[in-house]
């Protein structure tokens, strides 16, 4: 298994494995020491750190899963920052306690990191309480977004970015984007259909749409005109609210059948 991981992350098969805290006292120290293709295994506990994984190609994972392995920034900035490169994989962490102008939990720019089986919770920012993504394509696999807060995008705020989420869960956290790009939300099973999140449309399966706070338009429904604004007052559907609509309402006064 280790050989397979090495081959995926490096052109050579001999990868170093760093254990935290046995080999390095902190996660950041292990990141700084490791070279591309190495593996970092983190013991359970609360790690009060802010991580910078920029420019690295590493596999960083916990021994015991997200519930027992917590990275807490103590409201001193973003918990995880990735400013370049696209080889980082982080798996099995709770990312919490982040507070920043952009990206309380995770700040991603010009990189495409992967976060797998992570819980991103209780982070705050002006934009992107959980994640702020700019000019990048981060990937989130089976992650949970909960209790993050921001003026724009409690869960994720994207600018010139196309985050991809597979089988993620959103507990009230919103997704938003500043410049027209789409967030791709997919479930692991089920046919895709149009999902309206605010005024935007993404193709996804029903469960993933509902978890992201969207309105599902049905299996195989196209995004073409699926999420156009609806004017409830336009009774006749002619695109104009006028006396004809009022007369229709007056004529229909009474109990609906």
Buried (B, 14 or more C-beta within 10 A) or exposed (E): EEEEBBEEBBEEEEBBBBBBBEBBEBBBBBBEEBEBBBBBBBBBBEBEBBBBBBEBBBBBBBBEBBEBBBBBBEEBBBBBBBBEBBBBBBBBBBBBBBBBBBBBBBBBBBBBBBBBBBBBBBBBBBBBBBBBBBBBBBBBBBBBBBBBBBEBBBBBBBBBBBBBBBBBBBBEBBBBBBEEBBBBBBBEEEEBBBBBBEEBBBBBBBBBBBBBBBBBBEEEBEBEEBBEEEEEEBBEEEEEBEEEBEEEEEEEEEEEE
